[in-house]
């Protein structure tokens, strides 16, 4: 179960990367295009950050923990006990370490979950997979859909909006089977100084290492 929780979190990021991976522009009105520009500028403005997260799976089970992010390409998700998983991206590889199983699974960062948050050149207004923009008092939501390939599904990112500034609050993924995974972010701090040691992958067991 704990292994699945980490995998769901990674899948959410993987779908995010796929959805926002550079396609031809969708057709939006001036207001929606301006909103997508604001969201892109906000995401591109984050060089480093840390905060808390809560992950809720389709079956209602939840996990929580702390995350650290530093661009380009580095992030760390520490799940709170009893979840044994640790997710680290070191700039080229993303790894899921499981302290109970003594395994480390590695994936290329280019194929991974977290490229949207770890990229410095997001441009949502030029991606045809962005299918909806919603604005309401205090919030902005952007929805994108992937209809082909291995990462079929839909993702909606939600941002708090005070009229001037945005702040990432959560994202929800609906996969090809219709299962939902929600990631909520709290206590977000940007522009923080983070130790390089946070983003070093240390294999739990070299003989249990698996690469994908």
Secondary structure, 3 states (H helix, E strand, C coil): CHHHHHHHHHHHHHHHHHHCCCCCCCCCCHHHHHHHHHHHHHHHHCCEEEEEEEEECCCCCEEEEEEEEECCCEEEEEECCCCCEEEEEECCEEEEEECCCCEEEEEEHHHCCCHHHHCCCCCHHHCCCEEEEEEECCEEEEEEEECCCCCCEEEEEEEEECCCCEEEEEEEEEECCCCEEEEEEEEEEECCCCCHHHHCCCCCCHHHEEEC
